[in-house]
């Protein structure tokens, strides 16, 4: 993302780590920062949106991430100290704004980053190359592709974050509706729901509507066998991002115009908080969320109905969308070597197996497999077939996830599709060599 575009990225740091890491606004207060006191000579400072479970509470359940951090602390004799930030509402600074500021000022060693922040700091040369780590040799190709900038692997996640549509299958069955494959199918389902008294068929928030756009924009690019050539044409300016993005934006505009999405409510709603209650109360049949939200009792993991998670509608059928988060180390980190040692432990196959079994997620290691819950099987099967689109790709000169989120926000605020496409053209022109 260019320096001229404020980073209001969607929250994609999933599982127990984060539900909604970012929020927009221009506040400057650090009142939401929480720091764990240091009590060891060997310290690694981690900036994360996750609140760390109290280390002395032996009987308290730890999250999957905490469990792997504890493995590193015990193996290395290092204390990992969390500095956390969680935006309270849409008027606070985003988690990403704070992360960028801290990384640019070399305030921490390890950072848990969203995709556009990884891209920005990687472009600025502020993240260490992690490709020499032993654990990096086991990574899936999709992880390496998404997080390699200028030949450097600058971030590695503990899970592959996949987004899909969470649908109330009982409500679909009630009205004799098949689960949608294409945009046309989806619109027809929404029409039937609306005509049967469901006020807002699609529950939306201000972060994740870009997933619809990515599925339609890049279904062919990532699954048509010509990915490298198409990306090269975009990077040179021969092809225009706006041509790819237009169908998805026109689709969103139709959803808004037909009343299938409440644009005003979506524009100020935090992820899950804005639409979750209506989905669980069976007032709205469709929401969008990340894989891990199906596993958590605090999100959508224990509904009173038959829930199924599918891909987004596209010309190639149901399409998972995969942005990439990751742990990164500041290039000038004070405790860089200790931070690398911590990553070697928490990203080892042993730790990733533990993490995957607790959170039941897709592991970044090709050596780690775990069973998913039945609700996630449709999404899982598409990914196992290598059918998906990337919401973040470091090979593209123009950052994708954050920019698209911002421009979708403009659509929600009343911008026309043509105005949104002009913004893509402007950003692409700025990214050209």
Secondary structure, 3 states (H helix, E strand, C coil): CCCCCCCCCCCCCCCCCCCCCCCCCCCCCCCCCEECCCCCCCEEEEEECCCCCCCCCCCCCCCHHHHHHHHHHHHHCCEEEEEECCCCCCCCCCHHHHHHHHHHCCCCCEEEECHHHHHHHHHCCCECCCCCCHHHHHECHHHHHHHEECCEECCECCCECCEEEEEEHHHHHHCCCCCCCCHHHHHHHHHHHHHCCCCCCEECCCCCCHHHHHHHHHHHHHHCCCHHHHHHHHHHCCCCHHHHHHHHHHHHHHHHHCCCCCHHHHHHCCCCCCCHHHHHCCCCCEEEEEHHHHCCCCCCCCCCCCEEEECECCCCCCEEEECCCEEEEECCCCCHHHHHHHHHHHCCHHHHHHHHHHHCCECCECCCCCCCCHHHHHHHHHHHCCCEEECCCCCCCCCCHHHHHHHHHHHHCCCCHHHHHHHHHHHHHHHCC
